[in-house]
Amino acid sequence: MIRLNTIKIMIDGVETEIVKGTTVLEAARDQGINIPSLCYLKGVNHSSSCRVCVVEVGPRLIASCTLIAEEGMKILTNTKKVRDARRTSVELLLSDHDRECLSCSRGGGCELQTVSNDLNIRKVTYTGEQSSREKDYSSPAILRDASKCILCGRCVGACGTVQTVGAIGFAKRGFDTVISTAFGRSLAESTCVNCGQCIMACPVGALTEHENISDVWNAIADPAKYVVVQTAPAVRVALGEEFGMPVGTRTTGKMVAALRRLGFDKVFDTNFGADLTIMEEGTELLSRLSSGQKLPLMTSCCPGWVKFMEHNFPDMLDNLSTCKSPHEMEGAVIKSYVAGKLGIEPQNIVVVSIMPCTAKKFEGAREELAHENMQDVDWVLTTRELAAMIKEAGIDFGNLKDEAFDNPLGIGSGAGAIFGTTGGVAEAALRTVFELTSGKPLETIEYTVVRGMTGIKENTIELPDGKQIRTAVVHGLGNARKLMEAMQRGEKSYDFMEVMACAGGCITGGGQPIVDAKTSEQIDIKAARAKAIYSEDEAQTIRKSHNNPFIKMLYEEFLGEPNGHLAHELLHTHYTVRSKY
């Protein structure tokens, strides 16, 4: 008997019962049948443009990724007609593709390469004129190589549909079709916010981060330079994936050991910078709540979100916290306080940030994030770039013994660690703001109401003094746009907003290990990495930013007080109005 909301279909002669509304591609994969695909990316792109996932239904070949199964449908996935059609589609893609696989950043992890191998393609039958070979190196964060593009549209879906940035799209027609920015400008001149979600969506090597590995190697090799590295919390819960470890493996100690072996003079923890951010941002929040001005206070930790605001909501830039992001704060402290402690001239210190984010590369080059003609951070490397350096150096990452960060900037609280996932900044801030207003320790440290992967989370938090903080925690720029537009219409009102550009927060940033479309359907990447982040918090003896002894020492010896004169000079910034076009 057929259950309600289900139907029966035949796949390769085997009857199966599925939920109504299921695509043939999903139904087949649920039965263990691997139908190849390239343009399909669940929740991002369903264009059925590559034709690699065709199946035979009656006399017709139909793309299975958008074909909704119907009662009694008979589907064949492995006939000669199907296999020949798939091979032809892939060979046509290869005929117009830069097949320099040995030197490609996605070599070994390219979905086109995988599909070609799975279809047993050993030669490219079709030859002839090739389309655009344009390469765009203008952006400090993201590189585009049209010679590798297969026009699948996944990047367009990620940028336009999911993030609602719309910096790239299809242009021209037929053989001349390209993925381009508006008016054919460079990526640097576009509304791109550098979040890197296009890179994560791309199945090939047409989109990559702007690599700075050689710049860092050169700095390490320069005897006149003292090279300091700091690592963001989300890096340590994803780096292991680049070395075959399960998703969500915490590799903090191994990561520190590897960084020392790469030749860095000091290995610091950006969790310290996150604690410093909470001290400054928490004080700023209390000040704004007291005055009732420039509310809601919006977090400024995410550079993709900041640039999104600059392009799309410039009239609300005053609502952004003036705090620099954690790694920028830490860079400023390294080139002032730590330089003095070490007796090294700041201009001889090179600060390298290891980030889960491509937007941090753009952020590191911003003129506003400099002091005395020196950038706070000199180079930003992604998690992927760090893994590449470790492999290049021949380090056996999996067998490294755990090592600890260097002090004074090597101790971060658990609150600093949870900055890596959506809701983490809000929770860290609330832990500190609650105790600053009450003078009493929290009985329950975890603010679970701001946790989870719901796109927009709204709550009202009551402080001990009776004040209420109306909070919104948002991740993904598409969700952020919805909320901002609702606020402009007067439908929403808050006191504090945490926004992260990427779905799930930094744990799925544009610089993290790339997960192919098929694996992303099988494993909940966000949940696994977020669980590891919270485990990192729980493992710390210090779980509140204001209890970090080195944070206290920094204020006592150097900064004075949160939001004081020197703190504003070193740790705060301003923003730039940018064109929507």
N, C-alpha and C positions, 0 to 999 in steps of 0.2 A: 504494500500500500504506500502510495506517495504521500509524504508528510507535507503539511502546509508550507508554502513558500519555497518549495523545492521542485525540481524537474528532473527527468531522466533523459540522458543522452548516451550516445555510443561513441567512444573514442577508440579507434583502431580495433573495432569489433568487441570491445568490452563495455558493458553497460555500467553506468555510474550515475549516482544521484548527487545533484549539486544545488546550491542555493540560486534562486532566480536572480538575474542581473549579473551573474558571473560571466566574465569573458571566457572564450575558448582557451586563450593562453593561460589564464589562471587555473581553469579546470584541468587542463593537461598537466601543468606543473604540480598541481595537488595530487595527481595520480603518478607522479614520478617520471613524467615524459618531458624531456628537456627540449622545448621548442626554442630555437635560437632567436634572439632579437637584438636590435641595436638602437633604434630610435625610441623604444618604449622605456620609460622610467616612471614607475608607479608614483602617482600623486604629482608628477611634474610634467610629463610629456606623453601624450597618447595620439600621436599624429598618423600612425601607420604609414609612414613615408618611406621607410627603408625596404619594405616588402620582404624582409628576411624571415619573418615569422609566418609566412603563408601556410595554410592547410587546405586540404581538398574537401569541399562540401558539395556533393553532387558533381556536376561537371566543372565547377568553378574553383579557382584558387582565390582564397580570401585571407587578408591579414588577420591573424587571430587575436592581436592585441586589442582591437576595437570591436571584434565580432562578439556580440552578446549571444550566449548559447540559448537555444529554444528547445522546447519539449520535442523529443523524438529526433533531434538532429543527429545525423551520422557524419562523423568527422574522421578523416584519415590524415595522419601526421607524417607518414613515412613511406609514401609511394615514390616511384621514380619521377613522376611528374612534379611532386613537391620538392624532392631533393634537387632536381635539375633547376627548378625555378629559384630556389634559395642560392645555389651555387652561382647562377647567372647574376643575381642581384649583388652578391658579394664581390664577384669578379669585376663587375662594372664599377663598384666602389673602389676596388684596388687599382683599377686602371687609371683612376684620376687621383691617386693618393701618393704622397711622398713616403715611399716604403723604406726609409732609412731607419729600420727598427733597432739596429745596434746602438745608435746614438740618440735615440728618442727617449725622452723623459719617462714615457709610459711603456717602454720596452719590458715585456714580461707581464705587464699588468694592463695591456691594451685589450679592450673588448673586441675590436675588429680582428686583432691577431688571434684571439681565442676562438671566435666564430669561424675564422678561416681554417684554423687547425681542426676544429670539430667537424667541419664540412669536407675535410680532406682535400683542400685546394692546394695544389702543388705548383701551379703556374698561373700566370695571368694571361688569359686568352686574348683579351681586347687591348689594343694599343691605339694611339692617336693623340690628337691635341689634348692638352691638359688645361684645366680652368685656372682661376686666380692663384698666384703663388705669393700673394701679399703677406708680409710679416709686420706686425705692429709692436715695436719695442718701446713705445712712448711712456707707458705707465710704469711707475716704480713698483707696482704690485703684481700686475698680470700681463703676460705676453700672449699674443694671438698669432697663430701660424696657419694661414688659410690653406697651405699646401697639404696639411694633414686633416682638414675639416671634411666630414662626410655629409654635412648638411642634414644631420638627424634632427636638429631643432631642440635638443635637450637643454642646451645652454640658454636658448631663447625662452623656454618654458621656466627654467629656474630664475632667470633675471626678470622676466615680464610677468608671468603668472603667479609665481610663488613670492618673489621679493617685491614685485610691483615697481621695480626700478626702471625697467624698459630701456636700458642703455644700449642694447643690441637687438637686432631683428633681421628678418630676411629682406634682402634688397635685390633688385633686378629680376630677370626671369630666365627660364630655360637654362641653357648651358652656362650663362653668365651669372646665375644666382650665387649670392654670397651672403654670409652673415656679416653685418656691418653695423656701425653706429649711425646715428642720425646725421644726414648730410655727408656721410663718408668721412667724418672727422676721425682723428686718432682717439684711442681709448682714453688718453689723458685729458682730452678736450670734451669728453662726454659727461653724462650724469652718472657714470659708473661710480659706485661707492666702495669698490675694491673688496667686497665681502668674499669673493672667490667661490661662491656657490656655483657659478658657471663651470669652474674647474672641476668641482666635485661631480657635476652632472655629465661632463664631457666623457664619452667612451674611449676617446683616442688622445693624442698629444697635441691637439689643436689649441688648447688653452692650458697654460702652466703658470706657476708663480715666476716672478722676475728673480732669477737665482742670484744669490750673493755669496755663494760658497767660496769662490776664489778670493773675494774681497776679505773674507774672514781669515782664510789661510794666509794671505799676504800680511795681515795685521799680526797674526800669531808669529809669523817668521821674522817680523821686524824687531830687532833687539831694543830699539828706542821706544817701543810701545808696551804698555802694561795693559793686557787684554782681560777684561772682566766679562763674565757671562752670567746671565740670569735666565731663569726658566719659569714659564707660566704654569699654573696648576693643571690645566687641561693637557699639557704635553705629556706629563708623567703617566697618564692613564690611557694613552694612545700609542706612544712610541714603541712599545713592545710588539704591536701588530706588524710593524715593518720588519720584525725579526721572527715572524711566525708564531708569536704568542697569542693566546686567545684574546678576543675583544674584551676590554675592561680589566686587563692585567695592570696592576700598579708596579711601576718600575723606578720609583724615585731614587733609591740607593744606587742601582745600576746606572741610571742616567747621570748621576753626579760623578760616579767613577769614570764613566766614558768621557765626560767633559774634561776631567783632569787629564786623562790620557791624550786627549786631543791637543793639549798644550795651553789651556786657559790658565791665567795666573790666579784668578779667584773665581769660585763658583758660588753665586748667590741665588737666593730664592725670591721670585717675584711675589710669593705669598707675603713677604715682608712689605713690599710696595702696596699690596692689597690692604694690609692692616693700616698702613699709613693713609691710604685713600679713605678708609672708614673713619679714621680720626678727623680728617679734614671734611669729608662729605657729611658725616654725622653732625659735626658742629655747624656746618652750613645749613643742614636741614632744620636743626633746632632754632637757628637764627631766623630762618625764613618763616617757620611756624609761629615764632614769637611776633614777627612783624606783619605776617599775613601777606607779604609781598612776593612776587615772582613764584607763585605756586601754580601747578605742582613743580617741585624740584625733580628734574629728570637726570638720571645717571649719565655720566659722560665717559664711562670705561670703554665703551665699544666704538672704535673709530669709524666703522661702517655706518652705525646709527648716527653718529655726529655728522658725517658728510651727507647722509640722507636728509637730516634736518636742515643743513645748510642749503641744499638744493630745493627742498620741497616745502619746508615750513620756516622760512627765515624770520617771520614775524614772531616766532616763539623761541628764538635762540637764547633769550634771557632766562628762559626756564631751565636750560641745561646747567648742570652743576659746572662751576668754573674749575673744578678739580681736574688735573691731568689724569690720564689713566695710570694704573699701578706701575707698569714697567717704565713709563716716562718719569713718574715721580722717583722711582728707584734710580733711574739714570741720573737725574738731577742731584740726588743725594750722593751717589757714587762720585760725581765730578766736583763735589764741594766738601761735604763732611768726611767721606771716606778718603778722598784725596789728601785732605789735611792730616788725617790719622796716619796714613801711609807715608806722608812726606813726599808725594809725587805731584808734579805739576798737572793740573787737570787736562791740559792740551795733549799730554802724553798718555792719557788713559783712553782706551777704546772700549766702549760699552756695546756688547752684543746681546740682543734679546732673542731667546728661543720662544716662539709664539705659535699657537695653533691657528694663526690668522694671517691672511695675506694683506688685509687692510692695515695691519700694524706697520707694514713696509711703507705705505703712504704716510701714515701717521708719523713715523720716525723722521721723515724728511720735511715735515711741516715747519715753516718759519716760526710759527707761534711757540714751538716746543724747543726753544733754544735759550741759552743763558750765556751772556758775555761772548757772543759769536760762536758758541759751541752747541751743537745739537745735544740734547740730553742722551739720546741713543744714536749710536753711529751706524749699526747694522742690525737688521732683523732677519732671522732665519726661521723658516717654518719647521714644523715637526718632521716633514719629509726631508727637508734639507739637512737637518741634524742627522737623521738616519743615514743619508747618503755620505756624510762626512765620516760617520762611524764605520761604515762599510769600506769606504776608501782607505781609511787608516788601518784596516785589517783587524779591528777590535772584535773579539768574540763576546758580543754583548750579553748573550744568555748566560754565560759562565762568570761574569764579573761579580765580585763580592761587593755588597752594599757599602757605600761611603756616605758621609754626612756633608751638608753644605758648610761653607766657610762663614764665619761671623765677621763683622757685626750684622750683616744683612742676610744671614742664613737661617734665621729662625722666623717662621711665620706661624700664625695661629691656624686652628681649624677653620675659623671664619674666613681667613684669607684663601684657604684651599677651595672653599665652595664657590668662589668667584667664577670657577670654570664651568658652572652649569646654570641654566636659567633659574632664577629665584635666589641664587646664591648671594648676589650683592645685597638684595633686599634683606635677606635673612641675617647676613653679617652685620648690616647697618642696624637692624632692629635689636640684635643682641647688645650692641654697644649703647644705642640711644636709650634703651630701657634702663640699663644700669646707670647711665649718666643722669637720668632724670629721677631715679628712685634712690640711688645710693645703696641699693641692696642687690645681692647676687640673684640671678635668675634661677628659679627652681627647675624649670624645663628649658634647656638650651635651644632645642630644635623648634623652629617656626615652620611646622609642616604645611601650614596653609598656603605658603608661597612656593611650595615644591610641586613637582609634577610637570607633565608635558602638554597640558592644556595651553593653547596658544595665547589666551588672555586670561589671567587670574586676577580677580578683584576681591579685596578684603578690607575690613576696617580693623585696625589694631588699636587697642586702648592702652595708653601709657599710665604709669602709676600716679601721675599728677592729674589724671582725669582727662587729659587731651586725647583726642582720637586722630589717628593717621589713616586717611583713606588711601590705600595703596593699589597700584596696578602693576603686575609683572607680565611683561610681553616678550615673546621671542618670535623671530621671523619678521622681516620688514613689511610683509603683506598685512600681518596682524597689527603692526605698529601704525600703518597708514589708516586702517579702519578706526583705530582708537583716536588718532590725532584728528581725523575728520569729524568723528563724533563729538570730540571736545570743541572743535570750531563751530559746530552746529548748536552747542550748548546742551548736548544730551548727556555728557559725562563730565565729572569733576573729581579731581584727586588732589592729594597733598604730596604724594611721592610716587614716582614711576621708575621702574627698572626696565630698560629695553636692551635687548641683545639682537643683533642683526640676523644671526643664524639660528635656525630651528634647533632648539635644545641648548643654545648658548655656545660658548667657546669649545665645548667638547666636540661639536661638529663644524668647527671653523674651516675656512677655505684652505688652511695649511695643514690640516690633519691627514692621516693616511686615507687614500682614496679607496672606497669600497665599491665594487662593481654592482651593476643593477641587480643581478641575480642574488648575490649575497645579501644585499640590503633588504631583500624581501624575506630572507630566511632568518636573519638575526636583527634584533632590535638594538641597533648600534647606540642610539641615544640612551636607552635605559641601562645598557651594560656599562657605558662610560660614566654616566651619572652615578650609578651605584658605587663605582670605584672612587669617585670624587668624595662622596659622603663617607666612604670607608676611610679615606685619607683624613677627613675631619675628625672622625671618631677616634682615630689612632693618636691624635695629638693630645698632649697634656695641657696645652694652652688652647682654648677654643673661642676666645673672645679677643678681638683686636686690641682693645685698651689694656689687656692684661699682659701683652707681649713685653717682656722686660727691656728688650732692645729698642722698642718703640718709645717706651718711657725714657730711656737713656738718651735717645736722639733729641727728644724735646727738651730734656733737662740740660744737655750739653751744648745744643746747637740751635734748634728751631725756636725755642721759647714756649709757645703755646699754639694749639691748633687754630688756624685761620689768622695767626698773627702776621706781623709785617714780613718777616723773613720767609715764613711758610707761603704767603701769597706770592712773594717774589720768585720762589723756586718751584712751588707745587701747583700753582694755579695758572690758568690760561684764558684765552678768549677765542671767539669763533669768527668765521668768514661767511658773508652772504655770497652764495653761488647761484648762477643762472640755472633755471629749470631745463634749459636747452643746450 
